[in-house]
Amino acid sequence: MCDICTGLCLELIDSSGRELHDMFTRTYGILYQQNAQVFSELFHDLRTYFRGSELSLDRVLDGFFSSLLLRMFTLLNGQYVFDQRYLGCIGDRSADLVPFGDVPQKLGVQVKRALIAARTFHQGLSVAADVISALTRVHTPTYSQYLSH
């Protein structure tokens, strides 16, 4: 049962990643494809979290939006060359700049709600399977054994 749940949840994450990839490829074409790694890393981290890693979803999502901001900033200002120090400053100031509005906060709430619930459910099923397995190995006397004493 746990393997089925694991497979289903991981397939949902993978399916979401593929659908996003397909939609962004159709919408943004080569521009997206050249920067798709940012999204691939996000979905990799979501899979890793679901499998039980101690990753912080807040850090994962903050890292994603920070990377996305730096990629977009560099692409939109392609006529300039920025050094790492300047880009680091942009990344550090992203909370003040609020380049994506409230999208990171709203998306973060939804992603955390879904993944925490799915991971907790999966862990509960896993514990239940272990308990049932342990109970099947416990030797209990039969009714006839009580009568013979």
RANOR-V19026 format. One record per residue. N is the residue number from 0. PSI is psi as a letter, one per 20 degrees, with the letter a starting at -180 (* if undefined). OMEGA is omega in whole degrees, 0 to 359 (none if undefined). D_FIRST is the distance of its C-alpha to the first C-alpha in whole Angstrom. Layout:
# RANOR-V19026
n = {N	N}
psi = {PSI	PSI}
omega = {OMEGA	OMEGA}
d_first = {D_FIRST	D_FIRST}
This chain:
# RANOR-V19026
n = {0	1	2	3	4	5	6	7	8	9	10	11	12	13	14	15	16	17	18	19	20	21	22	23	24	25	26	27	28	29	30	31	32	33	34	35	36	37	38	39	40	41	42	43	44	45	46	47	48	49	50	51	52	53	54	55	56	57	58	59	60	61	62	63	64	65	66	67	68	69	70	71	72	73	74	75	76	77	78	79	80	81	82	83	84	85	86	87	88	89	90	91	92	93	94	95	96	97	98	99	100	101	102	103	104	105	106	107	108	109	110	111	112	113	114	115	116	117	118	119	120	121	122	123	124	125	126	127	128	129	130	131	132	133	134	135	136	137	138	139	140	141	142	143	144	145	146	147	148}
psi = {g	h	h	g	g	g	g	g	g	h	h	g	g	g	g	g	g	g	g	g	g	g	g	h	g	h	g	i	c	h	g	g	h	i	j	i	h	g	h	g	h	g	h	g	h	g	g	g	g	h	i	j	q	j	q	p	h	g	h	g	h	g	g	g	h	g	g	g	g	g	g	g	g	g	g	i	l	i	i	q	p	p	r	h	g	g	h	h	g	g	g	h	j	h	h	h	h	l	h	j	c	j	g	g	g	g	g	g	g	g	g	g	g	g	h	g	g	g	g	g	g	g	h	g	h	g	g	g	g	g	g	g	g	h	h	i	i	p	p	p	q	r	h	h	h	h	h	i	*}
omega = {181	179	178	179	179	180	181	182	179	177	177	177	180	180	177	179	179	180	177	179	180	181	180	177	178	185	188	175	185	179	177	185	179	183	184	181	179	181	178	179	178	182	174	180	178	176	181	177	182	181	173	179	178	177	174	178	177	180	178	182	176	178	178	183	176	178	180	178	182	178	182	179	180	180	182	179	185	180	181	174	182	175	184	180	180	179	176	178	177	179	180	183	185	178	178	182	181	186	183	181	181	181	180	180	181	179	179	179	182	181	180	180	183	184	178	179	181	181	179	177	179	179	177	177	180	178	179	179	178	180	180	178	179	180	179	179	181	178	176	180	178	181	182	178	177	181	183	179	none}
d_first = {0	4	5	5	6	9	10	11	12	14	15	17	19	20	21	23	24	25	27	29	30	31	33	35	36	37	39	40	40	41	42	38	37	39	38	34	33	33	30	28	29	27	24	24	24	22	19	20	20	16	15	17	21	24	25	27	26	30	31	29	30	34	34	33	35	38	37	37	41	42	41	43	46	47	46	48	51	51	55	55	53	52	51	48	50	51	47	46	48	47	43	45	46	43	43	46	46	43	43	40	41	38	35	34	34	32	30	29	28	26	24	24	23	20	19	19	17	14	14	15	12	10	12	11	8	8	11	10	8	11	13	12	12	16	17	16	19	21	24	26	29	29	32	34	34	36	38	40	41}
